[in-house]
Amino acid sequence: MRTLLLHVAQGYSLRETVVLAKLADLAAVSDVALLKRLRNSEEWLRCLCVDLLAENGLALARALAAKPFRVVDGTIVKEPGKTGSQWRILYSIQLPVLVCDFFEMTSTRGKGNGESFRRLPVQPGELIVGDAGYWSAAGIEFVQQRGADVLVRVNPQSFVAFSLAGQRLDLLSLAQTLSEPGQTGEWPVVLQGQTSRVTGRVCAIRKSEHAIQQAHRRVARKASKKQTKTKPETLEYVKYVIVFTTEVRSPVAEILEWYRRRWQIELVFKRLKTLAHLGHLPKHDEGSSRAWLYGKLLVTLLTQKLIRVGRDISPWGYELHATASDSVA
């Protein structure tokens, strides 16, 4: 485990890892043997991640029992060195079992290599959930034509939808009808795909005042960093969580809860991308790449657990169990 974590957590190459492991008397293995160990550890690492998620209070089984639930995400990694290549990883994970059922790595350049539902193998009856980067009428149409449903965060900058009567909808005006924190709303909409129309609904909830203030501060920091001026409508949009779904049978509160659950997973992967730097990618095959991804996730979840335990228990880091002599004293 410690040798694998040197490779996964620290971002050392396989050769660097085996040299360091030998110097530290952790293991005496070749780089090829270490790669095989990593590949064979995929299921073990996945199970550890599932258990840690449950420890962290993320219970998804009951909420997601209605249908197969897949979270889609993507990230960009860079090989070590100044001239290292950049790669885009697209993956989907089944919840609550955390099975990585799709893993694809492509160059960041070239047509068709962006984040899109169209790159996924889609099975009928699934609910595929993505963030605003996957907002695309063509991608949503692709999923629906294969008998699955979509739940995706709306990108206000590229939102184009129509009412059932054919009128262009004003997304901000719809959202602004939600004036109280926690108030929800839903509106049937039609998207125009490449070859057909997609019928669904927009669901939204107004954030709490505290969450709105936090969102405004993030927008201000981003604008300051990029030396840009924030548009008034941007400050309005961040007051809401707005999603689109083709799933039309479940209550709006349940739809929003599904997305909130997805966001809890997203927070874990945000920590993975920022705190547990992705580092070196073993791109020899999908098996080792998936195991590497689970290893990164494990490091992030362990870090989260250590922070929680260190915050919540006594300063010396463990509990003292009373003995009989202690009780008499």
VEXSE-436675 format. One record per residue: x negated, y negated, z negated of N, C-alpha, C, CB in turn. Coordinates in pm, whole numbers, padded with zeros to 5 digits, always signed. Last residue first. Glycine has a CB too. Layout:
REM residues N
XYZXYZXYZXYZ
...
END
This chain:
REM residues 329
+00889-00487-04123+00820-00613-04155+00919-00727-04150+00704-00639-04057
+01073-00311-04015+01053-00316-04160+00988-00446-04202+00968-00198-04206
+01041-00362-03741+01172-00387-03804+01158-00398-03955+01271-00275-03768
+00780-00286-03695+00817-00426-03674+00946-00457-03748+00832-00457-03524
+00800-00015-03739+00721-00094-03833+00753-00242-03818+00572-00069-03811
+00954+00058-03515+01009+00077-03651+00934-00008-03752+01003+00224-03692
+00925-00202-03264+00900-00067-03319+00958-00059-03459+00747-00034-03321
+01055-00382-02983+01039-00368-03128+01017-00223-03167+01162-00424-03201
+00883-00467-02697+00985-00376-02753+00957-00355-02900+00987-00240-02677
+00848-00755-02512+00796-00681-02626+00907-00596-02685+00737-00778-02733
+00829-00794-02155+00907-00791-02278+00834-00712-02386+01045-00731-02251
+00603-01015-01976+00665-00886-02001+00738-00891-02134+00559-00771-02000
+00488-01271-01944+00523-01192-01826+00582-01056-01850+00407-01176-01746
+00434-01469-02119+00327-01373-02097+00366-01267-01994+00290-01306-02227
+00670-01629-02128+00551-01679-02059+00444-01574-02033+00490-01788-02138
+00974-01438-02057+00877-01500-02147+00746-01533-02075+00849-01407-02266
+01172-01505-01759+01135-01430-01878+01023-01501-01951+01094-01288-01841
+01231-01665-01536+01340-01626-01624+01297-01554-01751+01433-01541-01550
+01010-01718-01379+01090-01829-01427+01184-01789-01540+01170-01888-01312
+00909-01469-01315+00823-01563-01386+00900-01680-01444+00716-01614-01295
+01126-01366-01172+01088-01306-01299+01003-01402-01380+01011-01174-01276
+01124-01539-00945+01243-01528-01030+01207-01473-01168+01348-01439-00964
+00869-01494-00841+00908-01630-00881+01026-01623-00977+00945-01715-00757
+00886-01223-00785+00787-01270-00881+00821-01410-00931+00647-01269-00818
+01087-01225-00586+01111-01157-00713+01014-01207-00820+01097-01006-00696
+00959-01366-00380+01082-01420-00437+01110-01357-00574+01201-01396-00342
+00753-01185-00329+00721-01321-00377+00842-01383-00445+00674-01409-00260
+00903-00973-00233+00825-00956-00355+00789-01092-00416+00697-00875-00326
+01002-01090+00001+01096-01052-00105+01023-01030-00238+01173-00925-00065
+00762-01124+00146+00846-01239+00113+00940-01208-00003+00926-01283+00236
+00674-00861+00171+00590-00959+00102+00674-01079+00058+00474-01006+00194
+00886-00754+00324+00859-00704+00189+00776-00804+00109+00785-00569+00195
+00852-00890+00564+00974-00911+00487+00954-00866+00342+01093-00837+00551
+00610-00777+00642+00619-00920+00618+00741-00954+00533+00624-00996+00751
+00696-00511+00674+00593-00545+00577+00594-00692+00543+00458-00506+00630
+00877-00536+00883+00927-00497+00752+00824-00529+00643+00961-00347+00750
+00688-00605+01083+00794-00699+01048+00852-00666+00910+00905-00697+01154
+00537-00369+01091+00472-00495+01054+00575-00599+01011+00388-00548+01171
+00733-00199+01189+00678-00176+01055+00609-00301+01003+00579-00058+01057
+00763-00312+01443+00876-00313+01349+00826-00293+01206+00979-00206+01385
+00508-00258+01546+00555-00397+01535+00672-00408+01438+00595-00451+01673
+00498+00017+01551+00407-00054+01461+00450-00198+01443+00264-00048+01513
+00709+00057+01741+00712+00115+01608+00622+00042+01510+00673+00259+01615
+00636-00069+01980+00748-00122+01903+00749-00069+01761+00879-00088+01972
+00278-00115+02014+00404-00047+02043+00511-00101+01950+00390+00107+02027
+00080-00307+01984+00052-00189+02064+00180-00115+02102-00042-00096+01990
+00066-00542+01841+00161-00533+01953+00139-00411+02042+00152-00658+02037
+00042-00656+01547+00001-00531+01611+00096-00498+01725-00003-00416+01509
-00040-00987+01502+00071-00900+01541+00017-00773+01606+00166-00973+01638
-00153-01190+01239-00187-01098+01349-00071-01004+01376-00314-01018+01316
+00076-01438+01116-00059-01388+01137-00074-01295+01256-00105-01317+01016
+00296-01535+00976+00310-01413+01053+00176-01352+01094+00393-01439+01176
+00291-01638+00639+00247-01662+00777+00240-01532+00858+00112-01730+00777
+00490-01667+00433+00418-01542+00459+00367-01540+00602+00509-01419+00433
+00601-01927+00455+00515-01892+00342+00430-01767+00370+00599-01870+00219
+00733-01932+00713+00657-02045+00660+00557-02003+00553+00751-02148+00605
+00857-01695+00783+00789-01771+00888+00698-01879+00831+00891-01834+00979
+00965-01609+00541+00871-01524+00612+00790-01606+00711+00945-01411+00684
+01145-01810+00490+01029-01797+00402+00921-01712+00469+01070-01735+00266
+01320-01749+00695+01254-01878+00695+01131-01876+00605+01351-01988+00650
+01409-01502+00611+01321-01507+00727+01256-01644+00743+01398-01472+00851
+01565-01580+00392+01453-01488+00372+01356-01498+00489+01503-01344+00356
+01754-01736+00521+01663-01799+00425+01542-01711+00399+01736-01828+00294
+01891-01541+00669+01812-01642+00739+01713-01710+00645+01903-01745+00803
+02033-01411+00469+01926-01339+00538+01834-01438+00608+01983-01238+00639
+02206-01621+00415+02121-01570+00308+02004-01490+00366+02203-01483+00210
+02341-01646+00657+02249-01752+00618+02158-01708+00505+02326-01876+00577
+02507-01427+00651+02399-01429+00748+02294-01534+00710+02454-01457+00890
+02681-01519+00460+02600-01402+00431+02482-01395+00526+02684-01274+00439
+02797-01725+00606+02721-01757+00486+02631-01641+00446+02815-01793+00370
+02934-01579+00799+02820-01661+00840+02735-01699+00719+02868-01788+00913
+03123-01456+00636+03031-01375+00714+02909-01457+00755+03101-01318+00839
+03258-01682+00545+03183-01601+00449+03083-01511+00522+03279-01516+00363
+03382-01764+00779+03280-01850+00721+03196-01775+00618+03344-01973+00656
+03560-01547+00804+03463-01578+00910+03349-01662+00854+03531-01653+01027
+03711-01577+00573+03630-01457+00590+03523-01478+00697+03718-01337+00626
+03842-01816+00620+03753-01806+00505+03661-01685+00517+03835-01796+00375
+04002-01755+00841+03889-01846+00859+03791-01836+00743+03939-01990+00875
+04083-01401+00867+04106-01537+00817+03980-01622+00831+04152-01534+00670
+04054-01215+01179+04022-01235+01037+04050-01379+00995+03875-01200+01009
+04105-01224+01456+04201-01158+01366+04177-01192+01219+04194-01006+01384
+03924-01314+01637+04041-01399+01614+04138-01339+01514+04113-01424+01744
+03606-01351+01733+03685-01267+01643+03805-01350+01595+03599-01215+01520
+03451-01526+01858+03552-01463+01943+03640-01368+01861+03486-01386+02059
+03359-01832+01700+03370-01686+01702+03476-01641+01800+03401-01633+01562
+03146-02091+01591+03241-02042+01692+03242-01890+01685+03203-02092+01836
+03113-02322+01317+03078-02200+01389+03185-02172+01494+03064-02080+01291
+02978-02566+01115+03073-02542+01225+03026-02420+01303+03086-02667+01318
+02960-02730+00823+02912-02608+00886+03018-02570+00989+02886-02491+00781
+02911-03085+00783+02994-02967+00805+02910-02848+00850+03102-02997+00909
+02752-03302+00778+02845-03289+00666+02924-03158+00672+02942-03407+00665
+02615-03327+01009+02551-03249+00902+02639-03237+00778+02418-03311+00865
+02772-03498+01166+02777-03353+01191+02717-03273+01076+02703-03320+01318
+02701-03754+01072+02835-03702+01050+02839-03550+01063+02934-03765+01149
+02444-03789+01155+02469-03796+01012+02609-03744+00977+02453-03939+00962
+02494-03780+01429+02412-03677+01368+02436-03672+01217+02263-03701+01398
+02633-04013+01479+02707-03886+01485+02626-03771+01425+02745-03855+01630
+02429-04209+01460+02535-04201+01357+02610-04069+01359+02634-04314+01376
+02097-04091+01524+02226-04133+01574+02332-04121+01464+02266-04050+01696
+01788-04207+01404+01896-04110+01391+02027-04167+01441+01911-04065+01245
+01499-04273+01588+01615-04330+01520+01729-04230+01520+01658-04463+01586
+01167-04146+01523+01287-04163+01605+01398-04222+01520+01331-04028+01666
+00924-04036+01427+00935-04178+01461+01051-04203+01558+00804-04228+01523
+00903-03787+01329+00899-03799+01474+00908-03943+01523+01011-03718+01535
+00921-03841+01056+00806-03767+01107+00791-03786+01257+00819-03620+01074
+01169-03967+01038+01048-04040+01001+00924-03973+01059+01036-04049+00849
+01340-03760+01114+01333-03881+01197+01207-03961+01167+01457-03968+01174
+01294-03584+00901+01264-03543+01038+01250-03664+01129+01373-03449+01091
+01386-03735+00685+01246-03692+00690+01205-03654+00832+01222-03573+00595
+01658-03761+00757+01574-03880+00744+01426-03844+00751+01604-03952+00612
+01743-03495+00746+01750-03568+00873+01658-03690+00869+01895-03611+00903
+01707-03447+00473+01630-03370+00572+01629-03440+00707+01688-03229+00587
+01891-03625+00366+01749-03645+00337+01662-03567+00437+01716-03600+00194
+02128-03514+00460+02090-03647+00505+01942-03673+00479+02175-03754+00435
+02127-03273+00316+02119-03270+00462+02076-03405+00516+02252-03229+00522
+02160-03370+00054+02039-03297+00091+02018-03295+00242+02045-03153+00037
+02416-03479+00079+02302-03566+00047+02170-03498+00082+02304-03604-00102
+02560-03244+00127+02556-03350+00230+02437-03443+00204+02689-03431+00230
+02532-03110-00113+02475-03051+00008+02464-03155+00120+02560-02932+00055
+02675-03286-00279+02532-03261-00304+02465-03205-00180+02514-03164-00423
+02930-03265-00174+02861-03394-00166+02711-03377-00190+02920-03493-00269
+02968-02962+00022+02980-03039-00102+02902-03169-00087+02928-02957-00223
+03091-02955+00363+02995-02925+00257+03028-03004+00131+02852-02956+00303
+03376-02829+00523+03303-02948+00479+03215-02911+00360+03401-03063+00441
+03379-02588+00779+03400-02618+00637+03318-02742+00605+03359-02497+00546
+03533-02435+01068+03445-02533+01003+03480-02546+00856+03455-02669+01072
+03556-02263+01375+03586-02265+01231+03487-02358+01164+03579-02120+01169
+03699-02229+01687+03599-02301+01611+03645-02303+01466+03576-02446+01667
+03769-01932+01870+03809-02042+01781+03685-02102+01715+03908-01992+01673
+03831-01817+02202+03789-01794+02064+03840-01906+01976+03635-01782+02054
+03786-01699+02529+03877-01754+02430+03828-01719+02290+04020-01701+02452
+03617-01775+02814+03603-01705+02686+03693-01774+02584+03453-01704+02638
+03652-01718+03164+03676-01802+03046+03667-01715+02921+03813-01873+03054
+03388-01623+03395+03519-01608+03332+03531-01705+03215+03542-01463+03284
+03137-01663+03493+03234-01600+03582+03374-01591+03523+03188-01463+03618
+03008-01822+03302+02962-01824+03441+03064-01767+03537+02832-01747+03453
+03260-01972+03088+03139-01896+03116+03100-01904+03261+03157-01752+03076
+03400-02212+02907+03389-02174+03048+03255-02105+03070+03403-02298+03140
+03599-02152+02619+03470-02185+02679+03471-02140+02824+03353-02117+02601
+03862-02273+02429+03827-02195+02548+03692-02245+02598+03937-02206+02659
+03993-02247+02094+03922-02315+02202+03897-02218+02316+03789-02374+02151
+04179-02313+01800+04157-02226+01917+04093-02306+02030+04290-02164+01966
+04037-02407+01496+04103-02456+01616+04075-02360+01731+04055-02599+01651
+04037-02451+01141+04010-02367+01258+04094-02416+01375+04039-02217+01229
+03890-02554+00829+03981-02572+00942+03943-02479+01055+03980-02716+00990
+03857-02624+00477+03826-02551+00599+03929-02581+00707+03820-02400+00571
+03700-02794+00209+03817-02782+00297+03776-02715+00428+03879-02922+00325
+03472-02839+00064+03528-02705+00062+03649-02687+00151+03564-02668-00077
+03553-03177+00004+03453-03070-00005+03519-02933-00015+03362-03093-00126
+03784-03327+00235+03751-03285+00100+03645-03175+00100+03877-03238+00028
+03838-03372+00504+03793-03485+00423+03749-03447+00283+03902-03586+00414
+03853-03280+00813+03823-03213+00685+03760-03317+00593+03728-03088+00706
+03860-03426+01036+03990-03406+00971+03973-03335+00837+04084-03325+01063
+03610-03413+01144+03638-03524+01052+03778-03517+00991+03621-03655+01124
+03622-03206+01329+03555-03184+01200+03594-03291+01099+03404-03183+01219
+03755-03332+01542+03815-03217+01476+03754-03198+01337+03796-03089+01561
+03569-03526+01610+03702-03567+01564+03774-03453+01493+03787-03616+01683
+03359-03365+01697+03342-03447+01578+03477-03492+01523+03255-03567+01608
+03463-03243+01933+03426-03163+01817+03418-03247+01690+03294-03094+01841
+03709-03292+02140+03612-03376+02071+03578-03307+01939+03668-03522+02048
+03773-03097+02432+03785-03119+02289+03673-03207+02236+03785-02986+02215
+03958-03137+02729+03825-03136+02667+03837-03175+02520+03727-03233+02743
+04247-02933+02791+04189-03064+02760+04053-03050+02692+04284-03145+02671
+04381-02692+02832+04283-02736+02931+04221-02872+02906+04347-02739+03062
+04540-02585+02642+04609-02659+02749+04512-02713+02853+04689-02773+02689
+04365-02487+02463+04438-02388+02543+04513-02453+02657+04535-02310+02456
+04083-02713+02499+04200-02661+02430+04267-02557+02520+04300-02775+02393
+03734-02645+02555+03863-02700+02596+03974-02640+02510+03890-02674+02746
+03391-02744+02518+03501-02651+02501+03632-02724+02531+03503-02592+02357
+03063-02777+02470+03164-02808+02572+03273-02703+02559+03102-02811+02719
+02784-02873+02298+02919-02817+02283+03011-02869+02393+02976-02852+02145
+02527-02956+02275+02564-02890+02400+02704-02830+02394+02463-02781+02434
+02512-03077+02027+02454-03147+02141+02497-03086+02275+02303-03145+02131
+02615-02899+01838+02699-03013+01881+02646-03083+02006+02709-03114+01770
+02616-02569+01840+02519-02676+01866+02597-02796+01919+02408-02629+01969
+02758-02358+01598+02780-02448+01711+02665-02548+01720+02916-02522+01698
+02656-02031+01524+02660-02171+01480+02671-02260+01604+02532-02208+01396
+02861-01752+01600+02742-01831+01628+02761-01974+01578+02709-01830+01778
+02964-01441+01651+02979-01546+01551+02851-01628+01557+03004-01486+01405
+03129-01229+01883+03018-01321+01853+03059-01412+01739+02979-01404+01979
+03205-00884+01960+03240-01019+01918+03115-01097+01880+03338-01015+01799
+03213-00665+02251+03170-00703+02117+03214-00845+02087+03017-00689+02103
+03255-00590+02516+03345-00540+02413+03306-00572+02271+03358-00396+02426
+03111-00708+02710+03068-00574+02669+03144-00523+02549+02921-00573+02639
+03205-00962+02732+03231-00871+02844+03192-00727+02813+03157-00918+02968
+03095-01077+02502+03238-01044+02506+03271-00947+02619+03320-01172+02523
+02826-01114+02579+02860-01026+02467+03007-00983+02476+02833-01095+02333
+02851-01296+02794+02779-01170+02812+02820-01069+02704+02626-01193+02808
+02971-01517+02671+03045-01441+02773+02983-01303+02793+03048-01519+02907
+02754-01601+02519+02875-01555+02451+02961-01472+02546+02956-01675+02397
+02581-01679+02726+02543-01572+02635+02663-01514+02561+02442-01623+02535
+02729-01886+02846+02691-01769+02924+02653-01652+02835+02575-01804+03017
+02750-02072+02639+02872-02009+02691+02839-01884+02770+02951-02108+02779
+02546-02071+02362+02547-02076+02507+02672-02005+02556+02418-02012+02569
+02360-02072+02085+02483-02130+02137+02471-02149+02288+02514-02265+02067
+02134-01986+01971+02200-01891+02060+02332-01944+02114+02224-01759+01987
+02059-02180+01797+01974-02157+01912+02035-02063+02013+01842-02104+01867
+02230-02166+01580+02265-02259+01688+02178-02243+01811+02255-02401+01638
+02219-01807+01512+02220-01948+01475+02244-02035+01598+02087-01987+01407
+02443-01521+01530+02322-01595+01561+02334-01740+01517+02292-01588+01709
+02575-01198+01521+02569-01329+01457+02437-01396+01487+02590-01316+01305
+02808-00978+01646+02670-01025+01659+02664-01170+01614+02617-01010+01806
+02986-00706+01574+02991-00849+01552+02845-00897+01549+03068-00886+01419
+03091-00437+01795+02998-00503+01706+03036-00649+01684+02856-00494+01761
+03257-00323+01985+03301-00324+01847+03208-00394+01750+03319-00187+01802
+03012-00191+02211+03149-00232+02182+03179-00226+02033+03249-00145+02259
+02674-00316+02197+02766-00203+02188+02907-00253+02156+02719-00103+02081
+02409-00451+02385+02531-00477+02309+02622-00354+02314+02605-00601+02364
+02078-00542+02385+02169-00432+02418+02291-00443+02328+02097-00292+02401
+01999-00888+02463+02029-00781+02367+02104-00665+02431+02111-00837+02252
+01967-01103+02622+01853-01011+02615+01882-00890+02528+01731-01083+02563
+02183-01264+02590+02177-01185+02713+02060-01087+02713+02165-01278+02832
+02157-01423+02371+02229-01298+02352+02214-01207+02475+02378-01327+02325
+01833-01570+02353+01962-01558+02420+02024-01423+02387+01946-01575+02573
+01548-01757+02357+01642-01691+02268+01779-01688+02334+01647-01761+02130
+01356-01697+02664+01405-01775+02552+01498-01693+02464+01476-01900+02601
+01279-01574+02895+01208-01536+02773+01253-01615+02650+01061-01552+02793
+01379-01655+03140+01444-01543+03072+01378-01499+02943+01450-01429+03163
+01075-01756+03294+01221-01757+03293+01275-01633+03222+01276-01764+03435
+00785-01849+03102+00855-01772+03204+01005-01773+03185+00805-01631+03203
+00628-01812+02781+00646-01877+02911+00723-01786+03005+00511-01915+02971
+00587-01657+02569+00672-01774+02547+00700-01848+02677+00606-01869+02446
+00619-01307+02644+00545-01432+02648+00641-01548+02621+00473-01450+02784
+00791-01093+02412+00760-01142+02545+00671-01265+02533+00888-01174+02624
+00919-00821+02242+00819-00926+02240+00785-00964+02384+00692-00881+02163
+01191-00693+02063+01130-00720+02194+01034-00837+02182+01239-00750+02300
+01393-00475+01906+01270-00551+01885+01206-00569+02022+01172-00479+01783
+01672-00355+01736+01620-00409+01862+01500-00497+01831+01729-00490+01939
+01736-00268+01486+01780-00185+01598+01736-00239+01734+01929-00172+01596
+01629-00240+01182+01592-00322+01297+01622-00240+01422+01440-00367+01291
+01847-00212+00917+01784-00139+01026+01755-00235+01141+01874-00022+01074
+01972-00313+00689+01848-00374+00734+01774-00291+00839+01758-00396+00616
+02220-00242+00595+02115-00141+00585+01979-00192+00631+02153-00019+00666
+02454-00392+00609+02358-00425+00504+02235-00336+00499+02425-00420+00373
+02320-00512+00919+02347-00535+00778+02461-00442+00733+02384-00684+00751
+02062-00476+01155+02194-00435+01109+02205-00463+00959+02221-00286+01139
+01893-00716+01341+01892-00633+01221+02034-00602+01179+01815-00703+01106
+01700-00784+01629+01830-00784+01563+01825-00681+01450+01946-00751+01664
+01458-01009+01774+01495-00886+01705+01636-00899+01651+01396-00855+01591
+01196-01136+01960+01342-01136+01944+01380-01003+01879+01417-01157+02082
+00909-01325+01964+00970-01202+01915+01120-01224+01902+00907-01159+01779
+00682-01454+02187+00815-01473+02130+00871-01337+02091+00910-01546+02230
+00341-01547+02148+00442-01448+02184+00574-01484+02117+00397-01305+02143
+00039-01688+02261+00164-01704+02188+00266-01604+02241+00217-01848+02200
-00305-01584+02227-00181-01600+02304-00063-01621+02211-00157-01478+02394
-00591-01764+02110-00492-01658+02095-00363-01688+02170-00462-01637+01949
-00799-01937+02107-00745-01902+02239-00640-01792+02230-00857-01859+02332
-00865-01959+01841-00825-02079+01914-00760-02047+02047-00945-02167+01937
-00727-01693+01634-00828-01755+01719-00774-01872+01797-00884-01653+01814
-00459-01451+01635-00567-01525+01571-00665-01584+01672-00641-01436+01475
-00154-01516+01819-00265-01430+01783-00376-01514+01719-00318-01354+01906
+00148-01639+01700+00026-01669+01774-00084-01575+01726-00016-01818+01755
+00503-01616+01742+00380-01586+01669+00261-01613+01761+00378-01438+01619
+00828-01731+01703+00708-01735+01786+00588-01706+01698+00694-01873+01857
+01143-01559+01673+01035-01644+01622+00919-01638+01719+00991-01600+01481
+01491-01490+01618+01370-01491+01699+01266-01581+01636+01400-01536+01842
+01779-01286+01550+01688-01397+01522+01568-01385+01613+01646-01398+01372
+02094-01163+01465+01994-01180+01570+01907-01300+01535+02061-01199+01710
+02256-00923+01279+02198-01056+01275+02087-01063+01380+02142-01089+01132
+02548-00735+01309+02408-00750+01350+02368-00897+01344+02387-00693+01493
+02769-00505+01190+02730-00645+01176+02582-00655+01209+02761-00699+01032
+03057-00311+01246+02911-00321+01256+02867-00467+01268+02860-00240+01376
+03327-00406+01019+03274-00370+01151+03122-00375+01148+03330-00464+01260
+03403-00418+00746+03505-00419+00850+03453-00372+00985+03562-00558+00864
+03210-00441+00555+03259-00307+00582+03352-00302+00702+03329-00252+00460
+03089-00664+00458+03067-00634+00598+03121-00496+00637+02920-00642+00631
+03144-00687+00188+03183-00798+00275+03177-00759+00422+03094-00918+00251
+03033-00451+00084+03178-00472+00079+03222-00579+00179+03221-00512-00062
+02753-00485+00140+02828-00369+00188+02978-00396+00192+02799-00249+00101
+02594-00684+00040+02666-00710+00164+02764-00600+00202+02569-00730+00275
+02450-00851-00209+02533-00732-00190+02624-00754-00070+02617-00701-00318
+02184-00978-00325+02247-00986-00194+02322-00856-00168+02143-01013-00083
+02032-00986-00556+02172-01024-00565+02243-01034-00432+02183-01153-00634
+01780-00889-00561+01792-01034-00552+01937-01080-00545+01717-01084-00430
+01826-00617-00547+01780-00675-00673+01799-00826-00675+01633-00641-00697
+01887-00601-00273+01991-00571-00371+01954-00629-00508+02015-00419-00381
+01635-00663-00169+01748-00750-00140+01861-00727-00239+01798-00726+00003
+01495-00440-00263+01461-00573-00314+01572-00673-00286+01330-00621-00254
+01613-00234-00113+01623-00233-00259+01594-00371-00317+01526-00129-00318
+01537-00313+00147+01679-00301+00112+01697-00307-00040+01739-00170+00168
+01257-00293+00127+01320-00423+00152+01467-00422+00114+01305-00462+00299
+01224-00018+00091+01180-00110-00013+01245-00246+00003+01027-00124-00011
+01318+00069+00341+01392+00104+00218+01352+00014+00102+01367+00251+00181
+01116-00033+00508+01255-00080+00523+01334-00051+00396+01323-00011+00645
+00895+00112+00426+00896-00033+00405+01037-00088+00415+00805-00102+00507
+00981+00367+00515+00952+00343+00374+00956+00194+00343+00814+00401+00337
+00995+00332+00792+01117+00362+00717+01098+00336+00568+01160+00508+00740
+00715+00268+00854+00829+00183+00891+00951+00208+00804+00866+00205+01037
+00486+00410+00821+00544+00350+00700+00671+00271+00729+00443+00259+00634
+00378+00485+01060+00451+00587+00985+00520+00533+00860+00357+00698+00945
+00247+00247+01127+00359+00294+01209+00443+00395+01133+00309+00355+01339
+00046+00243+00930+00146+00136+00938+00269+00183+01014+00087+00011+01006
-00098+00471+00997-00032+00462+00867+00077+00356+00868-00136+00430+00757
-00190+00394+01249-00099+00508+01239-00025+00507+01105-00175+00640+01257
-00359+00185+01171-00245+00156+01258-00143+00269+01252-00292+00135+01403
-00547+00332+01025-00462+00234+00957-00340+00199+01040-00543+00107+00925
-00667+00479+01227-00591+00549+01122-00498+00454+01048-00686+00616+01023
-00791+00271+01365-00690+00353+01433-00603+00426+01331-00757+00456+01529
-00973+00179+01177-00867+00089+01221-00756+00166+01292-00922-00019+01313
-01032+00437+00927-01064+00365+01049-00949+00272+01086-01094+00462+01165
-01080+00419+00572-01007+00464+00690-01055+00384+00810-00853+00451+00671
-01098+00426+00261-01200+00443+00364-01133+00504+00487-01320+00532+00314
-00977+00194+00019-00958+00305+00112-01073+00309+00209-00823+00292+00187
-01074+00032-00190-00931+00064-00180-00908+00187-00094-00854-00056-00122
-01325-00078-00234-01298+00060-00280-01149+00091-00283-01358+00082-00419
-01381-00313-00112-01309-00322-00238-01276-00186-00298-01181-00401-00218
-01498-00226+00124-01580-00304+00031-01514-00311-00108-01603-00445+00086
-01272-00108+00243-01387-00025+00205-01475-00096+00103-01470+00013+00329
-01114-00330+00290-01063-00223+00204-01178-00133+00156-00958-00139+00279
-01272-00474+00470-01244-00530+00338-01196-00423+00241-01140-00641+00348
-01261-00293+00689-01390-00332+00630-01370-00385+00488-01459-00439+00718
-00990-00282+00745-01056-00159+00700-01193-00190+00639-01072-00061+00818
-00940-00555+00819-00873-00493+00704-00949-00371+00654-00730-00454+00740
-01084-00596+01051-01118-00674+00931-01060-00607+00807-01065-00818+00944
-00943-00418+01216-01085-00395+01187-01129-00472+01062-01171-00436+01307
-00688-00536+01223-00705-00400+01174-00850-00373+01135-00659-00299+01279
-00707-00878+01100-00697-00778+01205-00718-00640+01145-00800-00806+01319
-00513-01031+00840-00639-00981+00892-00613-00884+01007-00721-00912+00781
-00287-01131+00716-00305-01161+00857-00440-01118+00913-00288-01307+00879
-00206-01083+00460-00316-01177+00479-00341-01211+00625-00440-01122+00418
+00006-00900+00494+00027-01024+00421-00080-01127+00450+00031-00997+00274
-00095-00688+00660+00033-00753+00686+00043-00891+00622+00147-00665+00635
-00353-00619+00561-00330-00642+00704-00204-00725+00728-00318-00509+00778
-00308-00597+00289-00418-00681+00337-00396-00718+00483-00553-00608+00321
-00103-00412+00287-00070-00551+00258-00183-00647+00294-00034-00566+00112
-00247-00177+00338-00149-00224+00436-00115-00371+00414-00020-00139+00428
-00390-00166+00099-00461-00182+00226-00367-00232+00334-00524-00050+00269
-00188-00129-00087-00272-00249-00096-00347-00274+00034-00371-00236-00213
-00083+00120+00000+00000+00000+00000-00087-00126+00000+00094+00000-00122
END
